[in-house]
Amino acid sequence: MSFLSSQGRFFVNSLWTALVGASLALLIALVISRLEARRAGWGLPGLFQVGYAIPGTVLGLGMAGFLHALTPWIYASPLIIVIGYLVLFLTPACQATASALAQLSPSIEEASRSLGRGPVQTFLRVTLPLVRPGLIGAWILVFVLSMRELSATLIVRPPGFDTLPVRIWIHTMDVGPEPRAALLALTLVLTIALPWLALLSLRSRGVSAG
């Protein structure tokens, strides 16, 4: 237990960076998907596919050099990890969000506006409740991908700021085989599995409700 306690801060680092990264990615993806739906052909989601296709190590090296030159205050803070998550995983967030919005008929929003509701009220009271399960799924997807990300995080993380995957890698590669490090891997697996189980539970309830 003392070993796990000493590793608690690394779990917290992983948790809050993944939470912030997933939340920002969902918000940005929602804005992009709405703009793309209204202005078909802009190809906004395609602009972010480059980051998803580039290997994490290459992306990490590029981000480290770019941000170190332009914004050293970001380079030396954990914000660089959050930005890395956005670059890496904004594409799956956009895809999941666009898929959720595509299942909503435009006539529903048009009917809401015809009743006197503005765009903001229509989105909050009509659109959001209908697409909420899909948005939750998009958030969980990015959260899980961020929690397990290693290659880019190894390069861009500031000194002294390790995440759980980084500590697992250190105990496996640098320190040598450490049986207690299996506890870290198990903690990471459970942290990733719980959101997926929650998502499956939501889906099953949605199916049964339908």
Steps between C-alpha positions, in 0.01 A plus 500: 500500500789738570621451143159590357479800732833628373371471143173680573612834360576341165149359487364847579715645221357249253146553622478878484686538170274236341188663647596845373616367164183299442274788604676752276509254211126438531424873513717578197367199309143607570566849362677360193225247431230766526689731265562217256133402503395856418780568252535165325820464306729703722686186596587626848532152656751406233736772617553315828553153354870570452558501875315171539704338220844617615681261741504624856878524519521712186215720619661538842832610351327749272289643782799525733702704249207715388366588845846545649573766240165681503344444842762382750255551789277228350797279421604499865151421635264200496284691251724367226372149577139617468582666167662177387182309583297750297725467196505121525137428577291785361433295186322210676311756709381675181402171341299385801335839545410532133354150507281593797377821336434324169235283667299812584256612231534871408122527506503463880710813545297681234181418687650634822597827333155533345360495854703808590812347655834647406805299387644478851171391659444250220840347552477484879140378528455294183827403333718434804262258679457297180871469419626478861571122488716544190687790657563299816638221283729747319626637833570153639685404182737796523540455877606137459740582216653780707536287814705238316707734279875455545722583203428872464471548877850359551642776283294807587441454874668765718765388751350325801156462344444133422176327412405144589602353159834678530562349845409155373747546216771620740454203733503262204783644288722718721480353848467144378228244573316617808218268615329782685475694174234250396277678752540818296404318183197350674399845626522638148299211356226544760489876445457445126252215541258680733400773249448236230277300733303815575462564128383145438249539783365820343469332163322198641253721683446699184428186301264366761328837528453506124 
